[in-house]
Amino acid sequence: MATSRFPGPQCRYRLLPEIDNGTLCRQTSPVPGRIDGPSLWPELHVPDFLPAALGMSDAITDADRAEFAVIKKMPVRDARGRPYHSVNRYVADRTLYFGPPSAYVAFAVESDAELADTKWQSKKRTRTLRSMVEFSHASETRQQQIFYRWVRQAYKKKYGGDVNVPELIRKGMSQELAEKIAAVRGSIRVKSIHDDQFHAGGFNPRPIKIAHHYRLGTLSEHGTGMAVDIDDKQNAQFTGEEWKFIEELVGKHVGRSGRWAAEADAEGLWNDIKAVNDLFIEKVAAEVKRIERERAEKEEKSKQGPGKPDSTHSAKAEKPVPPLQQVLGKHFNSLSPWASSGFFHLPLELVLELHAHGFTWGASFPDIDLHHFQLDK
């Protein structure tokens, strides 16, 4: 069977403004697709779509620059976790997700109106869509509009273009998840656990969130009603890098891959994480005391006997960082809230009961999420 090919070089690179340094291709490659023709979505018009999809500067409008200025202030990245360094990169990504600029503008108008006007009235109270979506503060209207456009499109890509997104959000937790949580609460070994340790919430119409950043172009299990957060104020979420730092600090490595499958090893996983938590508290406290003691001894020596004054006491000497910051280094901001009381407080009985009811624990994820439990379809 004869097939047609695009003229010119056939090498490909990412649809970004710049040419990939790893290829000798010096000509803009066509939109990736089947070899017998471009796989453009039916509604896309090539003249409207292609420049924006490639992030070409000629396709960038003042409205795009204004939107990107808002995006830069938000904790968001692309679907693969990469930061948006330029408006060209953002517009290219947005175009591939929403379609041509004209389609995005129409979608944005519709989304903004839906966000502003949707409310549910009952005898006791009025609930608004705005109150149920992130960035709900009055000063964050612009951020919320952009955020909701991405979330709304993610729902439509998952459930179909005709899905009523506000109704999905209003329903919150799925029936399956609600029944599973009720069963866990009613189990014998969980009944003795204090309610504060089994505060189950977490429905949130949002993208996947890792390293404190939302990944635009994704939809979290929290947004499908199939995931729950349990006692998230006392049980942390860490990036893989942060967890590795903790393991190195305490001198204990925890193998987590595949261990959640069997109940016996699920208990072992809980024990190992609990051990790392306890060692973390002890190690941080010990290191802080050591640094404080060494500094006090150095200070005392500088006051005694003749000799050249210690440069650390000169007027120009920099003030030393706090001991805790010295211990935690670049992870100070993310780890210091857990330094004194620890980052893991889930009871073993609760974790094993969730395991028995078919939940997957975020402790087994590459980016460890100790308060996250989800039902996999």
C-alpha positions in Angstrom: 0.0 0.0 0.0 1.4 3.3 -1.0 1.9 5.9 1.7 2.7 9.6 1.5 5.4 11.3 3.5 6.0 14.9 4.5 8.7 16.5 2.3 12.0 17.3 3.8 13.8 15.9 6.8 11.8 13.3 8.7 13.4 13.8 12.1 11.2 15.0 14.9 11.6 17.1 17.9 9.3 18.4 20.7 6.8 21.0 19.7 8.7 23.9 21.3 10.1 27.1 20.0 13.6 25.9 20.1 15.3 23.1 18.1 16.4 20.1 20.1 20.1 20.3 20.5 20.3 16.5 20.2 19.3 16.3 16.5 20.9 17.5 13.3 17.4 18.5 12.0 17.4 22.3 11.2 14.0 22.5 9.8 10.7 22.7 11.7 9.2 19.2 11.7 5.5 18.7 11.0 3.1 17.9 13.7 3.7 14.3 14.8 1.2 11.8 13.4 0.7 8.8 11.2 3.0 8.4 8.3 0.1 8.7 5.8 -0.9 12.2 7.0 -1.0 14.5 10.0 -3.1 13.4 12.9 -4.5 16.9 13.6 -7.8 16.9 15.6 -10.7 17.5 13.3 -11.6 20.9 14.7 -8.1 22.3 14.3 -7.3 24.7 11.5 -3.7 24.4 10.7 -3.0 28.1 10.1 -4.5 28.9 13.5 -3.1 25.9 15.3 0.5 25.3 14.1 2.3 28.6 15.1 0.8 28.5 18.6 1.5 24.7 18.9 5.1 25.4 18.1 5.2 28.3 20.5 6.3 30.7 17.7 6.7 34.3 18.9 4.4 35.6 16.1 1.6 33.6 17.7 1.9 35.1 21.1 -0.6 37.8 21.9 -0.9 40.4 24.7 -3.6 38.3 26.3 -1.2 35.3 26.3 1.5 37.4 28.0 -1.0 38.6 30.6 -2.1 35.1 31.3 1.5 33.8 31.6 2.2 36.6 34.1 -0.5 35.1 36.3 0.7 31.6 35.7 4.3 32.5 36.8 2.9 33.4 40.2 1.0 30.1 40.6 2.4 26.8 41.9 2.0 25.0 38.5 4.1 23.1 36.1 3.4 21.1 32.9 2.0 17.6 32.9 5.5 16.1 33.2 6.5 18.4 36.2 8.6 20.8 34.2 8.4 24.5 35.0 7.2 27.0 32.4 10.2 29.2 31.7 8.6 31.2 28.9 5.3 32.3 27.5 6.1 30.5 24.3 6.5 27.2 26.1 3.2 27.8 28.0 1.2 28.7 24.9 2.6 25.7 23.0 1.5 23.4 25.8 -1.9 25.0 26.2 -2.6 24.8 22.4 -1.8 21.1 22.3 -4.2 20.5 25.2 -7.1 22.8 24.3 -6.8 23.2 20.5 -6.1 26.4 18.5 -6.1 29.8 20.1 -9.6 30.6 18.9 -10.9 27.4 20.5 -9.2 28.2 23.8 -10.6 31.7 23.9 -14.2 30.3 23.4 -13.6 27.6 26.0 -12.2 30.2 28.5 -15.2 32.4 28.1 -17.5 29.5 28.7 -15.5 28.2 31.7 -15.2 31.6 33.3 -19.0 32.1 33.1 -19.6 28.6 34.5 -17.3 29.2 37.4 -18.8 32.6 38.3 -22.5 31.7 37.9 -22.8 28.1 39.2 -24.4 27.7 42.6 -26.6 25.2 44.4 -29.4 26.5 46.6 -30.8 24.5 49.5 -32.9 25.4 52.5 -29.9 25.6 54.8 -27.2 27.2 52.6 -26.0 28.1 49.2 -22.9 26.5 47.7 -21.0 28.0 44.9 -18.6 26.4 42.4 -16.1 29.0 43.2 -15.9 27.9 46.8 -15.2 24.3 45.8 -12.2 25.1 43.4 -8.7 26.0 44.5 -7.8 29.7 44.6 -11.1 30.7 46.0 -10.0 33.8 47.8 -11.4 37.1 46.5 -7.9 38.3 45.5 -7.3 35.1 43.4 -10.1 35.4 40.8 -7.8 35.5 37.9 -5.7 32.5 39.1 -8.9 30.5 39.7 -10.2 31.2 36.2 -7.1 29.9 34.6 -6.9 27.0 37.0 -10.5 26.0 36.4 -10.1 26.0 32.6 -7.4 23.4 32.9 -9.3 21.3 35.4 -12.5 21.5 33.4 -10.7 20.4 30.2 -9.2 17.5 32.1 -12.6 16.3 33.2 -13.9 16.5 29.6 -11.0 14.6 28.3 -11.6 11.9 30.9 -15.4 11.6 30.8 -16.3 13.1 27.4 -17.0 16.6 26.1 -20.7 16.6 27.2 -20.0 15.9 30.9 -21.4 18.3 33.4 -18.3 19.3 35.2 -19.9 21.3 38.0 -22.2 18.4 38.8 -19.2 16.0 39.1 -17.6 18.4 41.5 -20.8 18.9 43.5 -21.2 15.1 44.0 -17.6 14.9 45.4 -16.7 11.5 46.8 -17.8 8.6 44.6 -20.3 6.1 45.9 -17.7 3.3 45.8 -15.2 5.3 47.9 -17.9 6.4 50.4 -19.0 2.8 50.9 -15.3 1.6 51.4 -14.6 4.3 53.9 -17.8 3.4 55.8 -16.7 -0.2 55.9 -13.3 0.7 57.2 -14.8 2.8 59.9 -17.1 0.0 61.0 -14.3 -2.6 61.3 -13.5 -4.0 64.7 -9.8 -3.0 64.7 -10.5 0.6 63.7 -13.3 1.3 66.1 -10.9 2.1 68.9 -9.0 4.7 66.9 -9.8 8.3 67.8 -11.7 10.3 65.2 -8.9 12.8 64.9 -6.7 10.1 63.5 -9.3 9.1 60.9 -10.3 12.4 59.5 -11.0 11.3 55.9 -11.4 14.1 53.4 -9.7 15.0 50.3 -12.1 15.3 47.4 -10.6 18.2 45.4 -11.2 19.0 41.7 -7.6 19.6 40.8 -4.7 18.3 38.8 -2.1 15.9 40.2 0.0 17.7 42.8 3.6 16.8 43.4 6.3 18.7 45.1 3.8 21.4 46.0 3.0 22.1 42.4 0.0 21.3 40.3 0.7 19.5 37.0 -1.6 21.2 34.4 -3.0 18.8 31.9 -3.6 16.0 34.5 -6.5 15.1 36.8 -5.8 13.8 40.3 -7.6 10.8 41.8 -8.9 13.4 44.3 -10.8 15.0 41.4 -12.5 11.7 40.4 -13.8 10.9 43.9 -11.6 7.8 44.2 -9.0 9.0 46.6 -9.0 10.2 50.2 -6.5 12.0 52.5 -6.4 10.8 56.1 -5.0 13.1 58.8 -3.0 15.1 56.2 -1.9 17.7 58.9 0.2 15.0 60.7 1.2 12.8 57.8 3.5 14.3 55.1 4.0 14.2 51.4 7.6 14.3 50.2 9.3 14.4 46.8 11.6 11.5 46.0 14.5 13.8 46.6 13.3 14.9 50.0 12.7 11.3 51.1 16.2 10.3 49.9 17.6 13.1 52.0 15.7 11.9 55.1 16.9 8.4 54.6 20.5 9.5 54.2 20.2 11.8 57.3 19.0 9.0 59.5 21.1 6.2 57.9 18.1 3.9 57.0 16.9 3.0 53.5 13.3 1.8 53.0 12.6 -0.4 50.0 9.0 0.6 49.1 8.4 -0.8 45.6 5.9 -3.8 45.5 5.7 -4.1 49.3 2.0 -2.9 49.6 0.7 -6.0 47.7 0.9 -8.5 50.6 -0.5 -7.7 54.1 2.5 -9.1 55.9 4.8 -6.8 53.9 2.3 -3.9 54.2 2.9 -4.1 58.0 6.6 -4.2 57.4 6.4 -1.1 55.2 4.5 0.7 58.0 7.1 -0.4 60.5 10.0 0.8 58.4 8.4 4.2 57.7 7.6 4.6 61.4 11.3 3.8 62.2 12.5 6.4 59.8 10.1 8.9 61.3 11.4 8.2 64.9 15.0 8.3 63.7 14.4 11.6 61.9 13.1 13.3 65.1 16.1 11.9 67.1 18.7 12.7 64.5 17.5 16.3 63.9 17.4 17.0 67.7 20.8 15.6 68.2 22.4 17.5 65.3 20.8 20.8 66.4 22.2 20.3 69.9 25.7 19.4 68.6 25.8 22.5 66.4 24.6 24.7 69.3 27.3 23.1 71.6 30.1 23.6 69.1 29.1 27.2 68.5 29.0 27.9 72.3 32.4 26.3 72.7 33.8 28.4 69.9 32.3 31.5 71.3 33.8 30.8 74.7 37.3 30.2 73.2 37.1 33.5 71.4 36.6 35.3 74.7 39.7 33.7 76.3 43.4 34.3 76.0 45.3 36.5 73.6 45.4 36.0 70.0 43.9 37.2 66.8 40.2 37.8 67.1 38.0 35.1 65.4 36.9 36.4 62.1 33.4 35.1 62.8 33.1 37.9 65.4 34.1 40.7 63.1 31.6 43.4 62.2 31.5 42.1 58.6 31.1 38.4 59.4 27.9 36.9 58.2 25.4 35.8 60.8 25.4 31.9 61.0 22.3 30.2 59.8 20.0 28.7 62.5 21.2 25.2 63.5 18.0 23.5 62.2 18.5 25.2 58.8 22.1 24.0 58.8 20.9 20.4 59.4 18.2 20.4 56.8 20.0 22.5 54.2 18.0 23.2 51.0 15.1 21.1 52.3 14.7 23.4 55.3 11.4 25.0 54.2 9.7 21.7 53.4 11.1 19.5 56.3 11.3 21.9 59.2 7.5 21.7 60.0 8.1 18.0 60.7 11.3 18.3 62.7 10.0 18.2 66.3 6.9 16.1 66.1 7.6 13.9 63.1 5.9 13.4 59.8 4.1 10.0 60.3 1.2 9.3 62.7 -1.2 6.9 61.1 -2.1 3.9 63.4 -1.0 0.5 62.1 -4.5 -0.9 62.5 -6.0 1.8 60.3 -3.4 1.3 57.6 -3.9 -2.5 57.5 -7.7 -2.1 57.4 -7.4 0.3 54.4 -5.1 -2.3 52.8 -7.7 -5.1 53.4 -10.4 -3.0 51.7 -8.4 -2.6 48.5 -6.8 0.9 48.9 -3.4 1.8 47.5 -1.2 3.7 49.9 0.7 6.7 48.7 3.7 5.5 50.7 4.4 3.2 47.8 4.6 6.0 45.2 7.9 7.4 43.9 7.0 10.7 45.5 5.9 9.4 48.9 2.5 10.6 50.0 1.8 9.2 53.5 -1.8 10.6 53.9 -3.0 9.5 50.5 -5.1 6.4 49.9 -6.9 5.6 46.6 -9.0 3.0 44.9 -7.6 1.9 41.6 -10.0 1.1 38.9 
